[in-house]
Amino acid sequence: MTTLSSKLLLHDREKFADLAVDSVLRLKGSGNMDYIKLIKKAGGTLSDSFIADGLILEKTISTGCARSAKNCRVMVANTPMDHDKIKIMGSKVVTNSIKDIGELEEAERRKMKNKVDKILAYKPDVFINRQLVYNYPEQLLAEAGVMVIEHADFDGMERLSAVLGSQILSTFDDPENEEALGTCGSIDEMMIGEDKVIKFAGCSRNEACTIVLRGSGQHILDEAERSLHDAICVLVSAVKNHKTIYGGGNAEMRMSLAVDELAKSMSGKASIAVEAFGKALRSLPATICENGGYDAAEICTNLRSEIVNGKDTYGINMFGGVVADMKELGVTECFRVKE
């Protein structure tokens, strides 16, 4: 969590730490970060950021459909929903009359009607498609009482399929397949800032959540996203392996001292390489100090002195730019990440 703390403002640090912890705990130990989605919406301040139960899709519900649905069966598909034309580059169709053109268009409409009928045979309440849904199939689905969501992004489709417990369908020949559709407690259209989004709550695999980041500008949002993503990755590793070590540069400084002792017992060029590795380890606490705007040389020297004098739990206190006891401050890092 030190990365998150050093990058965000003081009054936002605890809030973002809580957001990271809450989102990871929802995974129930699975460690599947695909269930955690981060979206950025300009406007407001970082303090306005929040965690939403379920998944938020940055799309809108098609015109003519209900704006919400409860206890619904959801079909997730990746299929063309324009007229099923034979798409051959450079092909031409030559007709002798307007009547022939009308017959061609009618044949295309019949093909699309048959496709929609196959979709409706699954009895979905919501139809989400990766590709565009054109006016005619959209009208047919809306008349059947099906909510239509079109042009969902690829990542959103994969994530929706995972949390809804559904398959991503491209053909519709097996309406008896019970695993084809997913289930969701509620789907609602809501506003975040000036944008409409769709919220999926009560998904069949309820580990999913969405963290909505708010901020005054894109640069702040990008920095908050990077910091929060780093913190979530660390927490996921910590959940998988509960071992922790003291943070604040403690581990790196202790390892550098051990490496220096090893170098003293060696001869030749190998000793130079080992010394260089010890120096590289000491650069990590120095970087922590520099990120906080502190005097890295003085603090790292003090830290080295305290550890040599037997204070093995000491590290850098980033609140005041001093050396302090990490055990008392409760500053720890995931052993797996450090390893």
C-alpha positions as CSV (number, residue, x, y, z in Angstrom):
1,M,0.0,0.0,0.0
2,T,3.0,2.3,0.2
3,T,2.8,3.0,-3.6
4,L,-0.8,4.1,-3.2
5,S,0.0,6.3,-0.2
6,S,2.8,8.2,-1.8
7,K,0.9,9.1,-4.9
8,L,-2.5,10.2,-3.6
9,L,-3.3,13.2,-1.4
10,L,-3.4,12.6,2.3
11,H,-7.1,13.0,2.8
12,D,-7.8,10.6,-0.1
13,R,-5.4,7.9,1.0
14,E,-7.6,6.0,3.5
15,K,-10.6,6.2,1.2
16,F,-8.7,4.6,-1.7
17,A,-7.1,2.0,0.6
18,D,-10.7,1.0,1.7
19,L,-11.8,0.9,-2.0
20,A,-8.9,-1.5,-2.8
21,V,-9.5,-3.7,0.2
22,D,-13.3,-3.9,-0.3
23,S,-12.9,-4.8,-4.0
24,V,-10.4,-7.6,-3.3
25,L,-12.4,-9.0,-0.4
26,R,-15.4,-9.4,-2.8
27,L,-13.3,-11.8,-4.9
28,K,-13.6,-14.3,-2.0
29,G,-10.1,-15.6,-2.5
30,S,-10.4,-16.3,-6.3
31,G,-7.9,-13.6,-7.2
32,N,-9.6,-13.1,-10.6
33,M,-9.0,-9.4,-11.2
34,D,-11.2,-9.5,-14.3
35,Y,-14.1,-9.2,-11.8
36,I,-12.9,-5.7,-10.7
37,K,-13.4,-3.0,-13.2
38,L,-12.0,0.6,-13.0
39,I,-13.8,3.4,-14.8
40,K,-12.8,7.0,-14.9
41,K,-15.3,9.9,-15.0
42,A,-14.1,13.5,-15.0
43,G,-15.8,15.8,-12.6
44,G,-15.9,16.2,-8.9
45,T,-12.9,15.3,-6.7
46,L,-11.1,12.1,-5.8
47,S,-13.1,12.0,-2.6
48,D,-16.3,11.4,-4.8
49,S,-14.9,8.1,-6.0
50,F,-17.0,5.0,-5.0
51,I,-17.3,1.3,-5.3
52,A,-20.5,0.0,-7.0
53,D,-21.9,-3.5,-6.3
54,G,-21.9,-5.4,-9.5
55,L,-20.6,-4.4,-12.9
56,I,-21.0,-1.0,-14.7
57,L,-21.0,-1.0,-18.5
58,E,-20.2,2.3,-20.2
59,K,-23.1,1.9,-22.8
60,T,-26.7,2.9,-23.0
61,I,-29.9,0.9,-23.4
62,S,-31.4,1.0,-26.9
63,T,-34.3,3.3,-27.7
64,G,-37.7,1.8,-27.2
65,C,-36.6,-0.6,-24.5
66,A,-37.4,-0.6,-20.8
67,R,-34.8,1.3,-18.8
68,S,-34.5,-1.3,-16.1
69,A,-35.1,-5.0,-15.5
70,K,-35.3,-7.2,-12.5
71,N,-34.4,-10.9,-12.0
72,C,-33.6,-11.2,-15.7
73,R,-32.1,-13.8,-18.0
74,V,-29.3,-12.3,-20.0
75,M,-27.9,-13.3,-23.4
76,V,-24.4,-12.2,-24.3
77,A,-23.7,-12.5,-28.0
78,N,-21.2,-11.6,-30.6
79,T,-23.1,-11.8,-33.9
80,P,-23.9,-9.4,-36.8
81,M,-27.3,-7.9,-36.5
82,D,-27.5,-6.0,-39.7
83,H,-29.2,-7.6,-42.7
84,D,-27.4,-10.9,-43.3
85,K,-26.0,-9.9,-46.6
86,I,-23.5,-12.0,-48.5
87,K,-20.4,-9.8,-48.0
88,I,-18.0,-10.4,-50.9
89,M,-15.6,-7.6,-51.7
90,G,-16.3,-6.1,-55.1
91,S,-19.4,-8.1,-55.7
92,K,-22.4,-6.5,-57.6
93,V,-26.0,-7.5,-57.9
94,V,-27.7,-6.6,-61.2
95,T,-31.5,-6.3,-61.4
96,N,-33.9,-5.5,-64.1
97,S,-36.5,-3.6,-62.0
98,I,-37.3,-1.9,-58.7
99,K,-39.5,-4.9,-57.9
100,D,-36.4,-7.2,-57.9
101,I,-34.7,-4.9,-55.4
102,G,-37.7,-5.0,-53.2
103,E,-37.7,-8.8,-53.3
104,L,-34.0,-8.9,-52.3
105,E,-34.6,-6.5,-49.4
106,E,-37.6,-8.6,-48.3
107,A,-35.5,-11.8,-48.4
108,E,-32.9,-10.1,-46.2
109,R,-35.6,-9.1,-43.7
110,R,-36.9,-12.6,-43.6
111,K,-33.4,-13.9,-42.8
112,M,-33.1,-11.4,-40.0
113,K,-36.6,-12.2,-38.7
114,N,-35.6,-15.9,-38.6
115,K,-32.4,-15.0,-36.7
116,V,-34.3,-12.9,-34.2
117,D,-36.8,-15.8,-33.7
118,K,-34.0,-18.1,-32.9
119,I,-32.7,-15.6,-30.3
120,L,-36.2,-15.3,-28.8
121,A,-36.4,-19.1,-28.5
122,Y,-33.9,-18.8,-25.7
123,K,-36.4,-16.6,-23.9
124,P,-33.9,-13.9,-22.8
125,D,-35.0,-10.7,-21.0
126,V,-31.9,-8.8,-22.0
127,F,-29.8,-9.1,-25.2
128,I,-26.3,-7.7,-25.2
129,N,-24.4,-7.8,-28.4
130,R,-20.7,-7.1,-29.2
131,Q,-21.7,-5.7,-32.6
132,L,-24.2,-3.1,-33.7
133,V,-27.9,-4.0,-33.7
134,Y,-29.7,-2.3,-36.6
135,N,-33.2,-0.8,-36.5
136,Y,-35.2,-3.8,-37.7
137,P,-33.9,-6.5,-35.3
138,E,-33.9,-3.9,-32.5
139,Q,-37.6,-3.2,-33.2
140,L,-38.4,-7.0,-33.2
141,L,-36.6,-7.6,-29.9
142,A,-38.1,-4.5,-28.3
143,E,-41.6,-5.6,-29.4
144,A,-40.9,-8.9,-27.7
145,G,-40.1,-7.1,-24.5
146,V,-36.3,-7.8,-24.7
147,M,-33.9,-5.0,-23.5
148,V,-31.3,-4.4,-26.1
149,I,-27.7,-3.3,-25.4
150,E,-25.5,-3.0,-28.5
151,H,-21.8,-2.4,-29.4
152,A,-20.5,-3.5,-26.0
153,D,-16.7,-3.3,-25.8
154,F,-14.7,-6.6,-26.0
155,D,-13.4,-6.4,-22.5
156,G,-16.9,-5.7,-21.2
157,M,-18.2,-8.7,-23.0
158,E,-15.7,-11.0,-21.5
159,R,-16.2,-9.6,-18.0
160,L,-20.0,-9.8,-18.4
161,S,-19.9,-13.4,-19.5
162,A,-17.8,-14.2,-16.4
163,V,-19.9,-12.5,-13.8
164,L,-23.3,-13.4,-15.3
165,G,-22.3,-17.1,-15.7
166,S,-23.2,-17.1,-19.4
167,Q,-21.6,-18.1,-22.7
168,I,-20.8,-15.6,-25.5
169,L,-23.0,-16.9,-28.3
170,S,-22.5,-16.5,-32.0
171,T,-24.9,-19.1,-33.2
172,F,-28.4,-19.8,-31.8
173,D,-29.3,-23.4,-32.7
174,D,-29.5,-24.8,-29.1
175,P,-32.2,-23.0,-27.1
176,E,-32.3,-25.9,-24.6
177,N,-28.7,-25.2,-23.5
178,E,-29.2,-24.1,-19.8
179,E,-25.7,-22.6,-19.6
180,A,-26.2,-20.3,-22.6
181,L,-27.9,-17.5,-20.6
182,G,-26.7,-15.7,-17.4
183,T,-28.8,-14.3,-14.6
184,C,-28.8,-10.9,-13.0
185,G,-30.8,-9.4,-10.1
186,S,-31.2,-6.0,-11.7
187,I,-30.1,-4.0,-14.7
188,D,-30.6,-0.2,-14.5
189,E,-29.5,2.8,-16.5
190,M,-27.9,5.5,-14.2
191,M,-26.0,8.7,-14.5
192,I,-22.4,9.2,-13.5
193,G,-21.3,12.8,-14.0
194,E,-22.7,13.7,-17.4
195,D,-22.7,10.2,-18.9
196,K,-25.3,7.4,-18.9
197,V,-24.1,4.0,-17.9
198,I,-25.7,0.6,-17.2
199,K,-25.4,-1.0,-13.8
200,F,-25.6,-4.8,-13.4
201,A,-26.3,-5.8,-9.8
202,G,-26.9,-9.1,-8.1
203,C,-25.0,-11.1,-10.7
204,S,-25.0,-14.9,-10.4
205,R,-21.3,-14.7,-9.5
206,N,-21.4,-11.8,-7.1
207,E,-17.7,-11.3,-6.8
208,A,-17.9,-8.6,-9.4
209,C,-17.7,-4.9,-8.6
210,T,-16.8,-1.6,-10.3
211,I,-14.7,1.2,-8.8
212,V,-15.8,4.6,-10.3
213,L,-12.9,7.1,-10.1
214,R,-13.9,10.8,-10.1
215,G,-11.4,13.7,-10.5
216,S,-11.0,17.2,-11.8
217,G,-8.9,16.2,-14.8
218,Q,-7.7,13.3,-16.9
219,H,-4.1,13.4,-15.5
220,I,-5.4,13.0,-12.0
221,L,-7.7,10.2,-13.0
222,D,-4.9,8.4,-14.8
223,E,-2.6,8.7,-11.8
224,A,-5.3,7.5,-9.4
225,E,-6.0,4.5,-11.7
226,R,-2.4,3.4,-11.8
227,S,-2.0,3.8,-8.0
228,L,-5.2,1.9,-7.3
229,H,-4.4,-0.9,-9.8
230,D,-1.0,-1.3,-8.1
231,A,-2.6,-1.6,-4.7
232,I,-5.2,-4.1,-5.9
233,C,-2.4,-6.3,-7.4
234,V,-0.5,-6.3,-4.1
235,L,-3.7,-7.1,-2.1
236,V,-4.6,-10.0,-4.5
237,S,-1.1,-11.5,-3.9
238,A,-1.4,-11.0,-0.2
239,V,-4.7,-12.8,-0.1
240,K,-3.2,-15.8,-1.9
241,N,-0.2,-15.8,0.4
242,H,-0.7,-14.3,3.9
243,K,2.9,-13.9,4.7
244,T,4.0,-10.3,5.2
245,I,7.3,-8.5,5.9
246,Y,8.0,-5.0,7.2
247,G,7.8,-2.2,4.6
248,G,9.3,1.3,4.4
249,G,12.5,0.0,2.8
250,N,13.3,-2.3,5.8
251,A,13.6,-5.5,3.7
252,E,15.8,-3.9,1.0
253,M,18.2,-2.4,3.5
254,R,18.5,-5.6,5.6
255,M,19.2,-7.6,2.4
256,S,21.8,-5.0,1.2
257,L,23.7,-5.4,4.5
258,A,23.6,-9.2,4.2
259,V,24.9,-8.9,0.6
260,D,27.7,-6.5,1.7
261,E,28.8,-9.1,4.3
262,L,28.9,-11.7,1.6
263,A,31.0,-9.5,-0.7
264,K,33.6,-9.1,2.0
265,S,34.2,-12.8,2.1
266,M,34.7,-13.1,-1.7
267,S,37.6,-12.2,-4.0
268,G,38.0,-11.3,-7.6
269,K,35.4,-9.8,-10.0
270,A,32.6,-11.7,-8.4
271,S,33.0,-9.6,-5.3
272,I,32.4,-6.4,-7.4
273,A,29.2,-7.9,-8.9
274,V,27.9,-8.7,-5.4
275,E,28.7,-5.2,-4.1
276,A,26.8,-3.7,-7.1
277,F,23.8,-5.8,-6.2
278,G,23.9,-4.6,-2.6
279,K,24.1,-1.0,-3.9
280,A,21.1,-1.7,-6.2
281,L,19.1,-2.9,-3.2
282,R,19.9,0.3,-1.3
283,S,18.6,2.4,-4.2
284,L,15.0,1.2,-3.5
285,P,14.7,2.9,-0.1
286,A,16.3,5.9,-1.6
287,T,13.6,6.0,-4.3
288,I,10.9,5.8,-1.7
289,C,12.4,8.9,0.0
290,E,12.7,10.8,-3.3
291,N,9.1,10.1,-4.2
292,G,8.1,11.7,-1.0
293,G,10.4,14.7,-1.6
294,Y,12.7,13.9,1.3
295,D,16.5,13.8,1.7
296,A,17.2,10.3,0.5
297,A,20.9,10.3,1.5
298,E,20.4,11.3,5.1
299,I,17.3,9.1,5.7
300,C,18.9,6.0,4.1
301,T,22.1,6.5,6.1
302,N,20.1,6.7,9.4
303,L,18.1,3.6,8.4
304,R,21.3,1.7,7.7
305,S,22.7,2.8,11.1
306,E,19.6,1.7,13.1
307,I,19.4,-1.7,11.5
308,V,23.2,-2.3,12.1
309,N,22.5,-1.4,15.7
310,G,20.0,-4.2,16.0
311,K,16.7,-2.4,15.3
312,D,15.6,-4.9,12.7
313,T,12.0,-3.6,12.4
314,Y,12.9,0.0,11.4
315,G,12.0,1.6,8.1
316,I,11.1,4.9,6.6
317,N,8.1,6.7,8.0
318,M,6.7,8.6,4.9
319,F,4.4,10.7,7.1
320,G,7.3,12.7,8.5
321,G,10.4,11.7,6.5
322,V,12.1,10.0,9.4
323,V,13.3,6.5,10.4
324,A,10.7,4.8,12.7
325,D,9.6,1.3,13.9
326,M,7.5,-0.3,11.1
327,K,6.1,-2.8,13.7
328,E,4.6,0.0,15.7
329,L,3.3,1.9,12.6
330,G,1.8,-1.3,11.2
331,V,3.6,-0.8,7.8
332,T,3.8,-4.2,6.1
333,E,4.3,-5.5,2.5
334,C,3.2,-8.7,0.9
335,F,6.0,-11.3,1.0
336,R,5.0,-12.8,-2.4
337,V,5.3,-9.4,-4.1
338,K,8.7,-8.8,-2.5
339,E,9.9,-12.3,-3.4
